[in-house]
Amino acid sequence: MARVVIGLSGGVDSSVAAYLLKEQGHEVIGLFMINWHDTTGTLEGDCPWHDDRLFAEMVAKRLDIPLHVVDLSEEYRHRVVDYMFAEYERGRTPNPDVLCNREIKFDVFLKEALKLGADYVATGHYCRKDVVTGSDGRPVYRLLAGSDPNKDQSYFLCQLSQEQLSRALFPVGGLLKPEVRRIAAEQHLATAKRKDSQGICFVGKVDLPVFLQQKLASRKGAIHEILPTWRGYERQPRPDDLRALAAPYRYTVRDGKKIGEHNGAHFYTIGQRKGLGVGGRPEPLFIIATDVNENVIYVGQGDDHPGLYRMALHIASDQMHWIRPDLRMNEGERRRYSVRIRYRQPLQAAELIAAGDGFYILFDEPQRGITAGQFAAWYDGDELVGSGVIEQ
């Protein structure tokens, strides 16, 4: 059997994954990553890495497998957190969990595992993979959604390459979460009843403005409310004008009324409801646009505000990634896929279009909260085929 290095995170999913690998007869080695030391902005008591390490050690002892510890905090700061700060400064909203998987778990961590003689690396992600034979006779690895529809985490792996997938194992991908909990309890694993981690990958829950203030300064600015009757909503682009359909609405302070102040437009994101500190409205306020240059936030009342919805989005050509390179599209091609633009969003029917100025995703129905910096991922059935960073 193979030598498998598993990322033991101190959570129940990786613990059960390690158990299953050992039951399958593999030589299993645990590797715990320290990726973050700074507690600025983190919420007290949430996912401190020293507690995670303690649980990982207890699981490794129970399973009788060796556990190594590696500090990847410098790489994590440089390749994930610095990128995150830069994107927020530009008024975009990155997804650090997708980057963490691409840059750390399946890159830096993989290299550390190879130093230990690993044939494969394994994680506790709820997704699956299989392999088919390509037209050239070579293996083609497919990333598939997890069997648990409530826990499918394939979206977080939407930037993996064929090389990374070839080395990856996902032992719990075919299980439901309750089954994983049951196995952990039956095997008396210390993580059996431990809560799942939340928040930023390896950092935990954070007070985002406080966390971002490590690099981004607070700056007082205005909050302007845009009414649903704003005249700009009356101008509907032609159905074939992809650039116009994907363009976000552009507001000026003259288009709305000032209703409050904020501490920096770069601390907020499209669709956000909480944290505005403005009340007294019949319906909740949602952020419909931010302008980091003018330091203005634009909001609208109600979840059905027209400023929250668009029919299309644009991805620059150099921000496209194909997990299946054999399915790349040429200019002028159009292809039907199911798409999600955020984790847990139900898949949306759409058309992926290769144009001269990049790629467009044209949805069958208007989409709420399309946000620059996030990842759009497209599926063919339960296979995740590719993804790209939303430009606008």
C-alpha positions in Angstrom: 0.0 0.0 0.0 1.0 3.7 -0.2 2.6 6.1 2.2 0.1 8.8 2.9 0.7 12.0 4.8 -2.5 13.5 6.1 -3.0 17.0 7.3 -4.2 16.4 10.9 -5.9 19.7 11.7 -7.4 18.8 15.1 -10.9 18.5 13.6 -13.1 15.4 13.3 -13.0 15.2 9.5 -9.2 14.8 9.2 -9.2 12.5 12.3 -11.7 10.1 10.6 -9.8 10.4 7.3 -6.6 9.2 9.0 -8.5 6.3 10.6 -10.0 5.2 7.3 -6.6 5.4 5.5 -5.1 3.2 8.2 -8.0 0.7 7.9 -7.3 0.5 4.2 -3.8 -0.6 5.0 -1.8 2.5 4.1 1.2 3.7 6.0 -0.2 6.9 7.5 1.8 9.8 8.8 0.2 12.9 10.4 1.4 16.4 9.7 0.2 19.3 11.7 0.6 22.8 10.2 1.1 26.0 12.2 0.1 28.7 9.8 -0.8 31.7 12.0 0.6 33.2 15.2 -0.9 36.7 15.3 -4.1 37.0 17.3 -5.0 40.5 16.2 -8.7 40.7 15.3 -9.3 37.0 16.2 -12.3 36.4 18.4 -11.2 35.1 21.8 -11.3 31.3 22.2 -12.0 30.6 18.6 -9.7 28.0 17.0 -6.4 28.8 18.6 -3.8 26.6 16.9 -2.3 25.3 20.2 -5.7 23.6 21.0 -5.8 22.2 17.5 -2.3 20.7 17.9 -3.3 19.1 21.2 -6.3 17.4 19.6 -4.2 16.3 16.7 -1.7 14.8 19.1 -4.4 12.9 20.9 -5.8 11.5 17.6 -2.3 10.5 16.4 -1.7 8.7 19.7 -5.1 6.9 19.6 -4.4 5.7 16.0 -0.8 4.9 16.7 0.6 7.0 13.9 3.5 9.4 14.0 2.8 13.1 14.0 5.1 15.8 12.6 4.7 19.5 13.1 5.7 22.1 10.5 5.5 25.9 10.8 4.3 27.4 7.5 3.3 30.8 8.9 5.7 32.8 6.7 4.5 31.1 3.6 0.9 31.6 4.7 1.3 35.3 5.4 3.1 35.9 2.1 0.9 33.8 -0.2 -2.6 34.1 1.4 -2.9 36.9 4.0 -0.9 39.6 2.0 -3.0 38.8 -1.1 -6.1 39.1 1.1 -5.0 42.6 2.3 -4.2 43.7 -1.2 -7.6 42.7 -2.5 -9.5 44.4 0.2 -7.5 47.5 -0.3 -8.6 47.5 -4.0 -12.3 47.2 -2.9 -12.5 43.5 -3.8 -13.5 40.5 -1.6 -11.1 37.6 -1.8 -11.7 34.0 -0.7 -8.8 33.0 1.5 -10.0 29.4 1.9 -9.6 28.8 -1.9 -6.2 30.4 -1.8 -5.2 28.4 1.3 -5.9 25.1 -0.5 -4.1 26.1 -3.7 -1.1 27.8 -2.2 -0.6 26.0 1.2 -2.4 22.6 1.6 -1.7 21.4 -1.9 1.6 23.2 -2.6 3.8 24.1 0.4 2.3 21.3 2.5 2.6 18.8 -0.4 6.3 19.6 -0.7 6.7 19.0 3.1 4.9 15.7 2.7 7.1 14.7 -0.2 10.1 15.2 2.1 8.6 12.5 4.3 8.5 10.2 1.3 4.7 10.5 0.7 3.0 8.9 -2.3 -0.1 10.9 -1.5 -1.4 13.7 0.7 -4.8 13.4 2.3 -7.2 15.9 3.8 -10.6 15.8 5.5 -12.4 17.7 2.6 -15.9 16.6 1.7 -15.2 16.0 -2.0 -14.2 13.1 -4.2 -11.9 12.4 -7.1 -11.7 9.8 -9.8 -9.5 9.2 -12.9 -10.4 8.7 -16.5 -8.2 8.1 -19.6 -7.7 11.1 -21.8 -7.7 11.1 -25.6 -3.9 10.8 -25.5 -4.0 7.8 -23.2 -2.8 9.7 -20.2 -4.8 9.8 -16.9 -7.1 12.7 -16.3 -8.1 13.4 -12.7 -11.6 14.6 -12.0 -12.7 16.6 -8.9 -16.2 15.6 -7.8 -18.6 17.0 -5.3 -18.8 15.3 -1.9 -21.6 12.8 -1.3 -23.0 15.0 1.5 -24.9 17.8 -0.2 -24.8 19.8 3.0 -21.1 19.6 3.3 -19.7 19.5 -0.2 -16.4 21.4 -0.2 -15.3 21.0 -3.8 -15.7 24.7 -4.3 -12.8 25.4 -1.9 -10.6 23.2 -4.2 -11.7 24.9 -7.4 -8.1 26.1 -8.1 -6.3 22.8 -7.9 -4.2 21.5 -10.8 -4.0 18.1 -12.4 -0.6 17.6 -10.7 -2.1 18.5 -7.3 -5.1 16.3 -7.8 -2.9 13.3 -8.8 -1.4 13.4 -5.3 -4.6 14.0 -3.4 -6.8 11.6 -1.4 -10.2 12.6 0.2 -11.1 9.7 2.4 -14.4 11.1 3.8 -15.7 12.5 0.5 -18.1 9.6 0.1 -19.5 9.9 3.6 -22.2 12.0 5.2 -21.2 14.2 8.2 -23.3 12.2 10.7 -21.4 9.1 9.5 -18.1 10.8 10.2 -19.2 11.7 13.7 -20.4 8.2 14.3 -17.1 6.7 13.2 -15.2 9.1 15.4 -17.3 8.2 18.4 -17.0 4.5 17.8 -13.2 4.8 17.6 -13.1 6.9 20.7 -11.3 9.8 18.8 -10.9 12.9 20.9 -12.4 15.1 18.1 -15.7 13.2 17.9 -17.8 16.0 19.5 -15.5 18.9 18.7 -17.2 21.7 16.8 -16.2 22.4 13.2 -13.8 25.3 12.7 -15.2 28.5 11.1 -13.9 31.7 9.8 -10.6 32.3 7.8 -8.6 29.2 7.0 -6.1 28.5 9.9 -7.0 31.9 11.5 -10.5 31.2 12.7 -13.3 33.7 13.3 -12.2 37.3 13.1 -13.5 40.8 13.6 -12.8 41.6 9.9 -12.3 45.4 10.2 -9.9 44.9 13.2 -8.1 42.1 11.4 -7.7 44.2 8.3 -6.4 47.2 10.3 -3.1 45.4 10.6 -2.4 46.8 7.1 -5.4 49.0 6.2 -6.1 52.3 7.9 -9.5 53.4 9.1 -11.0 56.3 7.2 -14.3 58.0 7.9 -16.6 58.0 4.9 -20.3 58.4 4.0 -23.0 55.8 3.6 -25.5 56.7 0.9 -28.9 55.0 0.3 -29.9 54.3 -3.3 -33.7 53.9 -3.8 -35.0 51.0 -5.9 -36.5 53.7 -8.2 -33.1 55.0 -9.2 -33.2 55.8 -12.9 -30.2 53.7 -13.7 -32.2 50.6 -13.1 -34.5 51.5 -16.0 -31.7 51.1 -18.6 -31.6 47.4 -19.4 -28.8 46.2 -21.7 -29.4 44.2 -24.8 -29.4 40.4 -24.2 -26.4 40.1 -26.4 -24.4 42.9 -24.8 -22.3 40.8 -22.4 -20.0 43.6 -21.3 -23.0 45.7 -20.3 -24.8 42.8 -18.6 -21.7 42.0 -16.5 -21.0 45.6 -15.6 -21.8 46.6 -12.0 -24.0 49.6 -11.4 -22.0 52.8 -11.0 -23.4 55.3 -8.5 -22.3 58.8 -7.4 -23.2 60.6 -4.1 -25.8 62.6 -6.1 -27.8 59.5 -6.8 -28.7 58.9 -3.1 -29.0 60.4 0.3 -26.4 60.3 3.0 -27.8 58.3 6.0 -24.7 57.5 8.0 -20.9 57.1 8.2 -18.4 54.2 8.1 -14.8 53.6 9.0 -13.5 52.6 5.6 -15.1 51.3 2.4 -12.5 48.6 2.0 -13.8 46.9 5.2 -17.1 46.1 3.5 -18.4 43.8 0.8 -21.3 43.5 -1.6 -24.4 42.0 -0.1 -23.3 42.6 3.5 -26.0 43.4 6.0 -24.4 43.6 9.4 -22.0 46.1 10.7 -23.4 49.3 9.2 -24.7 50.8 12.4 -27.6 52.4 10.6 -31.2 51.6 11.7 -34.7 53.1 11.6 -35.5 51.7 8.2 -38.6 49.6 7.3 -36.4 46.9 5.8 -32.8 45.8 6.4 -30.0 47.7 4.6 -27.7 45.8 2.3 -24.5 47.0 0.7 -25.0 47.2 -3.1 -21.7 48.9 -4.0 -18.5 50.3 -2.5 -16.2 53.0 -3.9 -12.8 52.7 -2.2 -11.4 55.7 -4.2 -14.1 58.1 -2.9 -14.5 56.1 0.3 -18.3 55.8 -0.1 -20.6 52.9 0.6 -23.9 52.6 -1.2 -26.8 50.7 0.4 -30.3 49.7 -0.5 -33.3 48.5 1.5 -34.5 44.9 1.3 -33.1 41.6 -0.1 -35.0 42.2 -3.4 -33.3 45.6 -4.1 -32.4 45.7 -7.8 -28.9 46.9 -7.0 -28.1 43.5 -5.6 -28.8 41.6 -8.8 -27.0 41.1 -12.1 -27.4 38.6 -15.0 -23.7 38.1 -15.8 -20.2 38.4 -14.7 -16.8 38.8 -16.3 -13.5 36.9 -15.8 -10.2 38.0 -17.3 -8.5 35.4 -19.4 -5.4 35.3 -17.2 -7.7 34.6 -14.2 -9.3 31.5 -15.7 -8.3 28.1 -14.3 -9.2 24.7 -15.8 -9.0 21.7 -13.5 -9.6 19.9 -16.7 -7.2 21.5 -19.2 -8.6 19.2 -21.9 -11.9 21.1 -21.7 -10.5 24.6 -22.3 -12.6 26.7 -24.5 -11.6 28.8 -27.6 -12.8 32.2 -28.4 -16.3 32.1 -29.7 -17.3 28.9 -27.9 -20.3 28.8 -25.6 -21.0 26.0 -23.2 -23.7 25.2 -20.6 -22.6 24.6 -17.0 -23.9 24.8 -13.5 -22.2 27.6 -11.6 -21.8 28.8 -8.1 -20.2 32.1 -7.0 -19.9 31.4 -3.3 -19.6 28.4 -1.0 -23.0 26.7 -0.2 -24.8 28.5 -3.0 -27.1 26.1 -4.9 -25.8 25.5 -8.4 -27.2 28.0 -10.9 -27.9 27.3 -14.6 -25.7 29.4 -16.8 -23.7 29.6 -20.0 -19.9 30.1 -20.1 -18.9 32.2 -23.1 -15.3 32.6 -24.4 -15.1 36.2 -25.8 -12.3 38.3 -27.1 -11.9 40.2 -23.8 -12.1 37.2 -21.5 -14.9 35.0 -20.4 -18.4 35.8 -19.4 -20.9 33.7 -17.4 -24.5 34.5 -18.4 -27.0 33.2 -15.9 -30.5 32.0 -16.6 -31.7 34.0 -13.6 -30.4 37.2 -12.0 -27.7 36.5 -9.3 -27.5 38.2 -6.0 -24.3 39.7 -4.7 -21.9 39.1 -7.6 -18.6 40.3 -6.0 -15.3 41.1 -7.6 -12.4 39.0 -6.1 -14.6 36.0 -5.4 -14.3 32.7 -7.4 -16.9 31.5 -9.8 -16.8 27.7 -10.3 -18.5 25.7 -13.0 -19.7 22.1 -12.8 -20.7 19.5 -15.3 -23.0 17.3 -13.2 -21.0 16.6 -10.0 -17.6 17.3 -11.6 -16.0 20.7 -11.0 -14.4 21.6 -14.3 -12.9 25.0 -13.7 -13.0 28.3 -12.0 -12.0 31.9 -12.3 -11.6 35.1 -10.2 -14.6 37.4 -10.8 -13.4 40.7 -12.4 -16.7 42.4 -12.1 
